[in-house]
Amino acid sequence: MSASIIGWAHTSFGKKEESIEEMVIAVAREALAHARIEAAQVDEIYLGHFNAGFSPQDFTASLVLQADPALRFKPTTRVENACATGSAAVHQAAKAIAAKAARVVLVVGVEQMTRTPGPEIGTNLLKASYLPEDGATPGGFAGVFGKIAGAYFQRHGDQSDALARIAAKNHRNGVENPYAQMRKDFGFEFCRTESEKNPYVAGPLKRTDCSLVSDGAAALVLADLDTALASERAVLLRSLAHAQDFLPMSERDILAFEGCSVAWRQALDKARLTLDDLSFVETHDCFTIAELIEYEAMGLTKPGEGARAILEGWTEKTGKLPVNPSGGLKAKGHPIGATGVSMHALTAMQLCGEAPAGMQIKDATLGGIFNMGGAAVANYVSVLERIR
């Protein structure tokens, strides 16, 4: 790919007082300032916003224009692909640059979820599943992944220790991330043990196995190679891959995350890299069982052996492939439309040596991102490399 990230912005995630409009405007302005790009230089804009009933304000693309009068009349499009909405927006921006239709593209991702009553949150999230099969699932999307976890346990044995280790790792990492919603090290024993504060939510999944309902926004400025090399910083989108799978889980082996495997294989092949070349990965841990299966799908372990990666410390910040040094969705929060943009921003920070001190992976040169929509339906992988 020829597109590079030259600037970014990121709100903290959590329960935000600001409206969607206010968050979008704030990160758009901040990202342009960070990239040292004038609004008039922007050729195109993409907004990632899932919504699905979370916000009464739909048709949100044009809210970005209010960040600066010079953005008026710029081509602006809202992108949606379930929980991978943010990465879908990033990939569309990169394609516009690769096609030479744009030199500078502004990408914003946003979601506001916490103003929605609890039962409606579950209903809205289930819209990212196949309703004829999953629409009546108790517990909403947690119930869907609870079923996946139960099936995985049945096939490969009880993985409660591994899931608790993943939760504990990500919460420990999140302590060092100032953008994270939950900055608390709960420890393995708390995550492993059912309690009043950590009850079972769905199947074998406890509260600490589930990502947080969250508000927040993030933004990126992408530019073509010539513009990027003249900028203060440049992080190349070295390769991108998107593999879309069937929506009904009954049409596939849901424990294989085959679309994830295909996307990783395509991205690494395009980049002429192997997984061993990566310095770290930010992966989609909407639920701890997802991160566990993703270890296998990305090729870190054989199928059914994902627990090895966490139990043997491979994915710790000091391991051979750190996974979710940001704390992931588990600690950071998961404002759906913002998540993929956030993953790209935090990866770019790492590669530029601009991540918060405790979060920074030493000498990071290549970062991988996996962002997933639905239950391994929309599968996006990006490989990033700093070139300036």
C-alpha positions, 0 to 999 in steps of 0.5 A: 500500500502507498498510504501512511499515517502522519497524525492521530488523535484519541479521546479517553474511552469511558462514559463521556459527557460530550456528544458524538458531534463534540467528540468527532469535532475534537479528534478531527481538529486534533489529528489535523494539528498533530499531522500539521495538515490544514483542513483545506489540504484534506481531499476526502473524509471517512467516518466510522460509526456503527450506531445501530440505535445507540444514537438518535442522530443517524447520518453522521458523516457530515458532522466531521465538516464542523471541525473546520469551515474549510472541510465544507464540500469535501467528499465525506462517507460514513462506513459501517461493518459491525465492530470492525467499522473503524478499520473499514473506514481506515481501509477505505481511506487507504484505497482512495490514496492507492487509487490516486483519488486522494492525497490526504484523507481524514478518518474519524471513528466514534461511538456513544453507547453508555447513554443507552439503557442496558437491555437496549445495549444487548438488542443493539449489539445483537444486530451484528449477529444473524438474527434468524439464528441468534436474535433470541440469545439471552445476554445479547452478544455476550450470549453469542460468545458464551456459546462459542466459549462453551463449544470450545471448552467442549472440544478442547477442554476447560480453558478457564485458566487461559481466559483468566490469564488473558483478562489479567494480562490485558487489565495489567497492560491497561493500567499504563494506557491513559486512554483506557476506560479501566485502568486497574490490575485485577490479577489472575485470581480475581479474574479466575474466580466467580464472585459477586463482583465477577459473576458469570455473564454467559456460559463460561464467561465471567464479567472480566471476560467481556469488553466494556460498553464505552464512549469515545472517538479516535482520528487519523490523517492518512497521506500518500507517500510523497506527502508522508515523507515530507511530514514529521512522522510517517507510518506506512500501511505496509499491507492490508487484508479484509476477508468477509465470511458468512453471517450465520454461524451454522454455515461455518466452523465458528471455533476456527475463525477462518476469516481471521486466518485468511486475512492474516495470511493475505496481509503477511503474504502481501507484506512478505513477512511472517508472524515472527517478524512482528514486534507486537499485535493489537487484536480484537478481544471483545471477549477473552475467548476471541483472543484465545481463538485468534492466537490460533487463527493468526498462526501463533499456535496450532488449533486447540492449543491457543492456551499455550500462548498465554499460559507460557507468557508468549503474549505478555509485553515481555513475551515473544509476541506481545498482544494488546499492550494497550490493554485491548478492548478488555481494558480500553473499552469498545466504542464500536465505531472508534475501536478500529481507528483506535487500534491503528492510532495506538499502533502508530504511536508504538512504532513512532516511540510516542506511546505512553512510557509504560505501554511502549514496546521497546524497539518496535518496528512492525505492528499487526492489527486484527479488528473483527466485526460480528463473530469472525464475520468482518475480518480486517488485518493491517501491518504497519511499519514506520518509514519516517 
